[in-house]
Amino acid sequence: MSKQRRIYTKEEKLEIVLLSLEGTQTIKELSLRFGVEINAIDNWRSEYLKKKRAAPSKGQKILSDNERRIAELERERRALKLECDILKKASSFFSKSDGKHMGS
């Protein structure tokens, strides 16, 4: 008869992964202790580390597509406003200097 596979909860998997990352026990020891295949622990560790690297750092928000687009448009608007302000000041500067040279 074949052995029935045990289903591990997320919490159990996380506990085993964290124990394996501590380094106080080898994966083989954890495998024997919890009755889990070494390959399964390796897979869980890889998945955990991949998710951890992909997670945003503190203070960084995950934005939806719409929120990302809004943020991009707001940056673009600020840049255009700055350009417009610079052009207004330059226009004002050049119009004043043109009046002085016109012989008035």
C-alpha positions as CSV (number, residue, x, y, z in Angstrom):
1,M,0.0,0.0,0.0
2,S,1.1,3.5,-0.7
3,K,1.6,6.0,2.0
4,Q,-1.0,8.7,2.2
5,R,0.4,12.2,1.7
6,R,-0.1,14.7,4.5
7,I,-1.3,18.2,3.7
8,Y,0.6,20.9,5.5
9,T,-0.9,24.2,6.4
10,K,0.7,27.5,5.5
11,E,1.6,28.0,9.1
12,E,3.3,24.6,9.3
13,K,5.2,25.2,6.1
14,L,6.3,28.6,7.3
15,E,7.5,27.2,10.6
16,I,9.6,24.6,8.9
17,V,11.0,27.1,6.4
18,L,11.9,29.5,9.2
19,L,13.6,26.7,11.2
20,S,15.6,25.7,8.1
21,L,16.7,29.3,7.5
22,E,17.8,29.7,11.2
23,G,20.6,27.2,10.5
24,T,20.3,25.4,13.9
25,Q,19.0,22.3,12.2
26,T,19.8,20.8,8.8
27,I,17.1,20.2,6.2
28,K,17.6,16.5,6.7
29,E,17.0,16.8,10.4
30,L,13.8,18.9,9.8
31,S,12.7,16.3,7.2
32,L,13.0,13.5,9.8
33,R,11.5,15.6,12.6
34,F,8.4,16.7,10.7
35,G,8.1,13.7,8.3
36,V,8.5,15.9,5.2
37,E,10.4,15.1,2.1
38,I,13.6,17.1,1.7
39,N,12.5,18.2,-1.8
40,A,9.3,19.6,-0.3
41,I,11.3,21.7,2.2
42,D,13.6,22.9,-0.6
43,N,10.5,23.9,-2.7
44,W,8.9,25.7,0.3
45,R,12.2,27.6,1.0
46,S,12.5,28.7,-2.6
47,E,8.9,29.9,-2.8
48,Y,9.3,31.8,0.5
49,L,12.6,33.4,-0.6
50,K,11.1,34.4,-3.9
51,K,8.1,36.0,-2.3
52,K,10.2,37.8,0.2
53,R,12.4,39.3,-2.5
54,A,9.4,40.4,-4.5
55,A,7.7,42.0,-1.5
56,P,7.9,45.8,-1.3
57,S,10.1,47.3,1.3
58,K,8.7,49.2,4.2
59,G,7.0,52.4,3.2
60,Q,6.6,51.3,-0.4
61,K,3.1,50.7,-1.6
62,I,1.8,48.2,-4.1
63,L,-0.1,50.3,-6.7
64,S,-2.8,49.1,-9.0
65,D,-2.5,49.9,-12.7
66,N,-4.9,52.9,-12.4
67,E,-3.0,54.2,-9.3
68,R,0.3,53.8,-11.1
69,R,-1.1,55.7,-14.2
70,I,-2.5,58.5,-12.0
71,A,0.9,58.9,-10.3
72,E,2.6,59.0,-13.7
73,L,0.2,61.6,-15.0
74,E,0.7,63.7,-11.8
75,R,4.5,63.7,-12.3
76,E,4.0,64.6,-15.9
77,R,1.7,67.5,-14.9
78,R,4.2,68.9,-12.4
79,A,6.9,68.8,-15.0
80,L,4.7,70.6,-17.5
81,K,3.7,73.2,-14.9
82,L,7.4,73.8,-14.1
83,E,8.2,74.2,-17.8
84,C,5.2,76.6,-18.2
85,D,6.4,78.7,-15.2
86,I,9.9,78.9,-16.7
87,L,8.6,80.0,-20.1
88,K,6.4,82.7,-18.5
89,K,9.4,84.1,-16.5
90,A,11.6,84.0,-19.6
91,S,8.9,85.6,-21.7
92,S,8.5,88.4,-19.1
93,F,12.2,88.9,-18.9
94,F,12.7,89.1,-22.7
95,S,9.7,91.4,-23.2
96,K,11.1,93.8,-20.6
97,S,14.5,93.9,-22.2
98,D,13.0,94.4,-25.6
99,G,11.3,97.6,-24.5
100,K,14.6,99.1,-23.3
101,H,16.4,98.5,-26.6
102,M,13.5,100.0,-28.7
103,G,14.7,103.5,-27.9
104,S,11.7,104.4,-25.7
